[in-house]
Amino acid sequence: MARLDTNTERLSGKAVLVYSSVGHLMFHFMGVFFFTIVLALQIAWEMPYHDAIKMWAPAAALTAAAALPAGWLGDRWSAPGIMVVFFIGMGLSSIAAGLTPERDIVWMTVALAGIGLFGSIYHPVGIPWVMRTADKQGESLGINGIFGSAGNAVAGLGVGGLIALYDWRAAFIVPGALSVLCGIAMLWHWKRGVVGDRPMPKSKEPPPSRGDMVKVFFILMVTMFMAGVIYQATQFALPKLFEVRLVGSIGTLQSFFDRVMASPGETLFWIGVAVSAVYTISGVMQYVAGRLADRMPLKLIYVGSFALQILAVAMIGLLWEVPVVLTAMIGAVLMVTALPAESMMIGRYTPSQHLGLAFGSKFVLSFAAGPVAIWLIAQVNEATGALAWVFYILALLAGVATIAALLLPGSVSSAQAPLKVPAEPAPTAAE
């Protein structure tokens, strides 16, 4: 294996961050776009909302179930290679969903399941890939997190716009085509050695004891599952919640643009704008959270983010009009604040050769929460005709996560100790 020179190592690290960040955006875009599309699809197919969202359940289940084998492959084959599969597979599945025949629930469910299956690759492969190639892990994870939140933000606005301009089919096909193009571009760069990989840098902090590793593992199992339910239920429910809670505000905006632009406003577009605003703010704050994780005790960040979510999430269930959007912004910020600290704890308490497997386990738990979130939303909506109790239950789960996080070892410090980069980077497939 030819040794990479310093410039190539820096270039590879930057290219990895670019492709991993774009992948994070595409994953989160396609992870939530159905919940805006379904508002149009339920009308076109004449289906109740609580039945229509169940078509996403197999996708959510596969996103969880396939994360572990995806992480295992990432440890043993090639992170860049698997990421190419991620981009192209998820894109083709989205295009297939857009080509679904009218009222063909089986076709749509299978196509959505493909999005979930290929989407399962991203987190257990893309996040460790960033950590292995980053000089400042917290900062790089923060940048990467911005793109994840941007995916949620662009999903609301982009899907609302595509439906308003064209129809629900375009909202599947256009993002799918972009994902395929990203995969082709990454394949080209990978084969030319621009995108590479290397072993996990070694921390100069003392290695954790076996007892602490086991303790952290079991605590994080609880907190990650609770966090997964809270995060996914919130992002799945917000479009429907805003459709009900923002009637007055949207009516005012539509009246204004009717007078000024002489064209009718589109309700779904304005719902998309509101959802986009929530995740744009949370994305910016995730970069701040990453910087904090490089400087502050990880346990303090982790516990504090869950504790503050209790009130914020409960208030989403109570408020209407503009206040509910502002509170959703605060809740989303707190949800993503924990993520860089959580990833860095996993990196610190996991042997380097099993990092992909560890992140696969993390996202099995996190995305196993997806079907639970869908079930919760469907059951509450069917029983009450509203979504307020979804958020009251999520506040309770945040309380459980807070108590669990308090049990983390007090030695979980910041990652400010310098990282020692291995002298010999791992070979790339291009070599």
N, C-alpha and C positions, 0 to 999 in steps of 0.2 A: 504493500500500500504506500503510495507516495504521500509524504507529509504535506498537509496544507500550510501555506505560508500565512503570516499574520493578517495580511490584507484579505486573503480568501476567507479566513476564519471570521473576520468582522463582517464581510459581505454575506457569508452564509447565515450568520446570526441575524442580520437585518432582514434578509430574504425570508428566513424562517418566521420572524415576527410578522412580516407583511402577509404571508400566505396563511399563517395560523390565525391572524386577526381577521382576515377576510373570511376564512372558514368559520370563525366564531360568529361573525355577522350573519353568514348564510344559514348556519344552524339555527340561530335564534329567530331569524326571519321566518324560516320554514317551520319552526317549532310552534309558532303562534299565529301564522297568517290564516290558518283554517278558521280560527275563532272570530275573525272579521268576515272572511269569505262566507261562513255559514249563515250569517245574517241575511245575505242575498240568496244563498242556496236554499234555505228553508222556505223562502217565498217562491222561488222558481220550481221547487220540487213539491211544494205544498206539504211540508213536514213540520211537526212540532219541534221547537228548539231543543228540548231535552232528548228527543230521539235523534236529531241531526248530529249533535255533538258526539254521540256514541260511536259514530263512524271513525272517530279519531282514536278510540280506545286501543285497538290493536297496534296502532303506530306508537302510542305512548308505552305500551307493554314491551314492544320490540326495542325501543330506545333503551329501556332498562335492561332487558334480558341479554341483548347482544353487546353491551358495553364491556363485560368481562372478557369474552373471547377477543374483542377488538383490542383491548389493552394487552392481552397475552400476545397477540400477533405483533403489536407495536414493540414489545420487548424482544421478539425473536426474528422478525423480518426487517421491515423498514418503515419508519414513521413517514417519510415523504411518499413512499409508494402507497401506503394505506390512505393517506390524505388525498391522493389522486383519485382512488376508488370512491372516497367519501364525496368529493365534489361531483364527479360524473354520475355516480349511482343516485345520489339524492336529486340531482337535476333532472335525470331521465324519469324518475318516479313522479316528480312534480308535473312534468309535461304530460305524463300518462294520466294524471288526475284531471288535468285541464281538458283532456280529450274524452272524458267519461261520457258514454251515451246517456241520454235523458233518463233520470230516475233509476239508473243502474247502481244500486247501493253496493252490490258485491264488487263491481269494478272500482268504484271510488274507495271502498274500504281497503282493497288490495293495494291500490296505488298509494294511498296514504300510509299503509303499512310499510311500503318500500321507502318512503321518506323517513319513517322511524328507524327502519333497519340500517340504512346507510348513515343516517344522522347519528346513530349510536357510536360511530367511529370517532367523532370529533373530540369529545372531552377526554377519554382515556388515552388518546394518542396525541392530540394537538397541544394540550396543556403541559404534559411532561416534556414534549418536544421544545416548547418555549423555555421551560425551566432548565433544560440541559444546555441550551445555547445562549442563555442570557447572562450578562455580567452582573446586572442588578435584577434579581428575581422579582422583588416586589414591584418595582417600577414597570418591568416588562409585563408582568401579570396584570397590572393596572391598565396599561395601554391595551392589552388584549381584551380586558374586561370592558373597556369603553366600546369596542367593536361589538361585543356581545349585546350590550345594552342598546347600541345603535341598531342592531338587527331587530330588536323588539320595537324600537321607535320607528324605523323605516317601514316595518311590516304594517303598522296601523295606517300610516300616511300613504304608503305606496299601494297597498291593497285597496284602501278606500278610493284612491285616485283612479286606479285601473278599473275598478268596478264602475265608478262614475263615468269614465270615458268610454269603456268598452263593455265588459261583462265579467262574471265570476271566472270564466275560463281563462281570460287573459291574466287574471291574478295568480293562476297556477303556472301558465306557460312561460310568461316573461321571466320570472325569477328562476324557473327551471333552466331556461336557455342560458341565463347568465352564469348559473352554477356549473353547467357543462363547459362553458368557455373558460371559466377559472381553472377547472381541472385540466383542460388541454394546455393552458399556459403554464401551469405548475409542472406538468409532465415534461414539457419542453425545457424548463429551467433545471429540473431534477436531472435529466439525462445529460445536461451540459455542466453539471457540478456546481451550479450557482446555489442550489438548495442542497444542504447536507445535514449532518447530525454529528453528535459527539457524546461521550459518556457524561454522566451527571457530575458537575463540579463538586469537589469535596469541601464541606464546611470545616473551618478551623476550630469550631466549638467542640467540646468533648462529646463523644457519641452518647446517645441516651441509653439508659439501662433497659434490659429486657422487660422488667416489670413495668416501666413507664411506657414502653412500646405497646405492650398488651393493654394497659389501662387506657391509653389514648385511642387505640383502635376501637375498643368497645364504646367509649364515650362518643367518639365521632360517628359511630354507626347510628346512635340515637339522634344526635344533632343534625347530621346530614339528611336523615329521612324526614325529620320535622321541617327542616329548611326547604327540602324539595317539595313537600306538600304545600307549604306556605307560598313559595315562589310560583309554582306552577298553577295552583288554584287562583292566585291573584292575576297572573297574566292571562289565563284562560277566561276568567270571569269579567275582567275590566271592560271589554267591548260591549257585552250585554248590559253590565251595570251602567255604563255611561249612556247607552241607548235609552235607559229608563230615567236616570238621574239628571241628564243634561237637556231635557226637553225644552225648558224655558230658555236656556242659554243658546242652544242650537237654533231655536225659533227666532231669537233676536238676530243672530248672525245671518240666517237665511233671509230675513226681512231686509237687513242692511244691504246685502249683496244683490237682492232682487232690485232694490232701488238704484244702487250705484252702478251695477254691472248689467242690469236688465237681463239676468239669467238666473234660473232657479238654483237654489242651493241644494246640496246633496247631503242628506243626513249621515250616511256612512262615511263620507269624506270628513265631516266634522268630528265624528267619533274617532276616526283615524288620527286626526290632528291632536285630539286630547290624549289618546294612548301614546302617540309619538312624543308629546311633551313630557309625559311621565318618564319614559325610558331614556329620553335625551338627557334629562337632568341626572338620572341615576347613573348613566354612562360616564358623564364628566366626573361625578363624585367617586366612581370606582378607581379612577386614576389616582385621586387623592388618597383613597383607601390603600392602594398599592404602595404609595410613598410612605404612608404611616406604618405599614407593615414592615418596611425596611428599618424603621426607627423606634417603634414602640413595642411593648410586650404583646405578643400575639394573643395571649389569653385575655388581656384587657379589651382588645378590639373585638374579639369573638363574643365574649360575654356581654359587653355593652351593646353590641348591635342587636342581639336577641332581646335583651331586656327592654330596649326602646321600641322594638317592634310591637310589643304587647299593646301599648296604647295606640300607636299609629294604625295598626291593622284594624283594631276594634272601631276606630273613628271612621275608617272607610265605610264600614257598614252603617254608620249613623248619618253621614252628611249627604247633602244634595248640591247640585249646580257647581259653581266654581270651587267652593270649599272641598268637595269630594275629590276634584282633580288635584288640588294642592296637597291634600292629605295623602293621596295615592303616590304623589311624587316623593314625599317624606318616607312613606313605607317602602317604596322601591329602592330609595337610596340606602336605607338601613339593611335591606335584604342583600344588596350587593357588597356592602361594606365588609361583611364577614368573609367573602370569597377569597381574596388574596391571602389573608391570614390562614384560612383553612387549608388552601393548597400548599402553603409553605410549611404548615404543621405536618401534612402528609409527607412532604419531601424530607423533612427532618427525621421523621420516625419510621421511614421505609428504606430498606437497602436499595441501592441504585439499580441493581439488576432486576428488581421486581417493581419498579416505579410505575410502569404501564399497567401492571396487574393491580396495583394499589389504587390507581385512579380509575381503573375499570370497576373495581369493587365500590369505590365512592359513587360512581354514576349509576351502577346497578341500584344502589339505595336511593340516590337522588331522583332517578327517572322512574323507578318503581313507584314513586310517589305520583307519577302522572296519571295512571288509571285511578288511583285513589282520589286525586283531585277532581277528575272528570266525574267519578261516581258521586262525590260530595256535592258538586255543583248541580248535577242532574237531580239528585234526591232532594236537595233543599229547594230547587226551583219547582219541582213537581209538587212538593208538599206545601210550599208557602206561596208560590207564584212570584217570588222575589229572591234576591241573593244576599240580603243583609246577614242572615245567620251563617252563611259561608264565612264571612269575615270575623264574626264572633268566635266561631270554632277555631279559625286560624290564630286568633289572639291567644286562645288557650294553648294551642300547640307551641306558640312562641314562648309561653311561660314554662312549658316542659323542657324546651331546648335550653332556656336560660339556666334552669336548675342543673341540667346535665353538664353544661359548659363550665359551671362553677367547680365541678369535680376534676377538671383537667389539672395536670401537675403544675405547681407554681413555677417550675423551672422552664416552662414554655416561654422563651424570651423572644426578643426581636431577632431579625436575621441580619443585624448590622455587621456581624463578624464577616470579614472578607471571604470570598469563595476562591478556592484554589482550582484553576482550570487544568485538566489533565494535559500533559505535554503532547500526547498522541491522540488526535481526534478519531472518533469511530469512522470507518469507511462508509462512503455513500454508495448507493447502487450504481451511480454513474462511473465509479472507479472499478 
